[in-house]
């Protein structure tokens, strides 16, 4: 399948076992607790959040992980929690999780071929853990593109009738719109999740703005 160079609005048009199990079990149902102070900077400056006029700028500085920044448009986003591998934000009934999956630990791909092949392996790896958690599961075919940050995959999935699986209880109904970026040896995932199945019907200007705002700082762990 030939890779195409597309803008984010086009490539989003249809949208480690440990990492994704956390997303399923916690990204929606358990996320609605008191958010952290948006103006807080942790003691070691592992992350910073900066309120702007009509947005929030977030910088991720954990040693050993890619350092990046994103800008969340609007004033309603609240930071739920942040760690080296995952950051979660809440806005009304939507949870945005930004997380890394390390192929060295999870071995989702055995062949480090061009990005599309690796991302397809990653998709299969994630779905193998998603599907058993729901009585009914559907997923959209992935689409691939690249930009200045590398190779991207965009897709979506929906689960109905969540059940206990691997000791975790999945919220009854979930819909996820996902963008994955291959950053050897990581996949960086942007996962918009909601329990309201019809509130996310594809890309929104807000989603596109977040992806367009992504910037990396290669020197920050140097």
N, C-alpha and C positions, 0 to 999 in steps of 0.2 A: 504494500500500500504506500503510495508516494506521500511524503510529508509535504504539507503546504505551509507557506508563511501567511498567517492570518492575523488580523487584529483581534484583541480580546473579545470584542462584542460579537465577532463572527464565531470564534472558536468555542465560545460558551453558549452558542445558540441552542444546543440540545443537551446541552448537558444531558509488631511486630506483634504479632499476636498480642503482645502486651499493650502496645500503643493503641491499636485499633479497638481492642476490647474496652479500653478506657473510654474511647470516643463513644462507643455504642452505649455503655452503661452510664456514663457520666455527662456526655455532652449536652443532653437535653434535660432528662428527668431530675438529675441531682444538681444541676447547675444553678438553680434559682435560690441562692443564698446571698448573704450580704457581700457585696463587691468590695474590693480593696480600694483604698483612696487613690483616685486617679492622679493626684499630684505627687504621690509618693515615689521616692527613689530609694531602692533598697540599699543597705549599708555598703555593700561591696560594688554597687553600680552594675549589677548583673543585668538590670533592665532599667529603662527610664520611660516614663509617660509624660508627655508634654501637652497640656491643653492649648489648642490654637483657637482662632476666632470662631471657626465652625467645624472643628475636627479635633482629633486626638492623634498625636504622633507617638508611636511606640518604637523603642530601640531595644534589641535583644543582644546581650553581650556575654552570654555564658561561654566560659573557656571550653574548647574542644568541639564546639558547635558552630555552624555558620552564623556570623553576626549579620543582622539585617535590620531594616526599619520598614514600617508600613504606616500609612495614614488612613484613619477611619473617619469618614465624612460624617458630619452631624454632631450633635451634642449628647445623644442618648446612649452611646456605647459605654458600657461599664466593664471594667476588668474584673473577671471572676478569680482567676488564679494564673500563675506563671511559674514555669520550671524550665530547666535546660532543654527538655525535649518537647514541651507543649505549652501553649498560651491559649486561654479561652476568654472570649468576650461575649457579652450578652447585650441584646437590644430588643426590648419587648419580648416576642416569642421566638426569637432567633438566637442561636448560639453559633459563634464563629470560633472554630478551633484551628490553630495553626500549629502543626507538629511535624517532627522529623521521625522517619523510620530508617534505621541503620541496617543496611544490607549485611554488614559484617556480623551483626548479632542475630538477625532474623532469617537470613539466607533466603529471601524471597526470590532471588534470581541467581542462577549459577553461571550465566553467561553475560558478561558485561559488554553487550553489544551496543550499537547506537541506542539513544534514549527511548525510542518507541518500543523496542523489544523489551527493555528492562521495565518500562512502565506497564506493558501488558502483563508481564510476570507479577508485578506488584498488584495490579487489579485482581488477578486470579487469587493471589494470596489474601487480599482483604475480603473478597467475596466468600472465600472458604470459611471465614469466621462470622460473616454477617448472616448468611442464609440460615444457619440452624437456630438463630435467635428469634425468628419470626415465623408465624404460621403461613404467611404469604409474603413473598419477596419478589420485587421486580427491579431491574436495573436497565439503564439506557446504555447503548453502545458508546464506547469512548471515541473521542475525536482528538487528533494530535496536531500540534503546531509547534513552532519555535519562535523565540524572540531573543533579545539581547541577553536574557538570563539563562537561556538554554531550551531544553525540550520539555513540552507541557503535554499533559493529558487531561481532558475534561469529560466528566460523566456525572451520573446521578443515580441514586437508588432510593427505594421506598420499601419499608417493612410494615406489615400489619399484624396485629395480634402477637405482641412481644411475649416471650416466655422465658423460663429459667433455662440457661445454658451455661455450662462450665461454672455453675455456682453463682452467676450474675443474673439479675432480673432486668431485662430490657424494657424501657417504656413501651406502652402498647403500640403506638403508631409513630413512625418517624419518616421524615423525608430529608435527604441529604443532597446537596449540590456541591460537587467537589472539583477542585483543580489541583493537579499533582505536578510538581517540578522535579526533574531528575538532576540531583547535585551529587555526583559520585563521592562517597558511597551511600548518600542519603536520598530519600524521596522527601520533599517538603510538601505538605498537604495543607490546602485551604478548604475547610469543610464547614459549609453553612447548613445547620441542622435545625429542624423545627418539628414539633409534634402536631402542628396545624398543617395538614398535608397540602392544602391548596394556597398557602401563603407564599410559597416559592415555586413559580412555574417556569423558571429558566433564569437567565442572567438579568440582573438589575443594574442600573447605573452605579449603585453603591458597591456591588460586587466587583464590577469592572474597575472602579476607582481604586479599590484596595489592591487589586493585582497590578494595576498600572503604577501604583505608588511604591511597589516593592523595590528596595535598594539593598545591596550587599556591601559590607565593609571587609574586604579580604584581609586587611592588615590588622584587624582588631585583636586577633589571637596570636599575632606574630611576635 
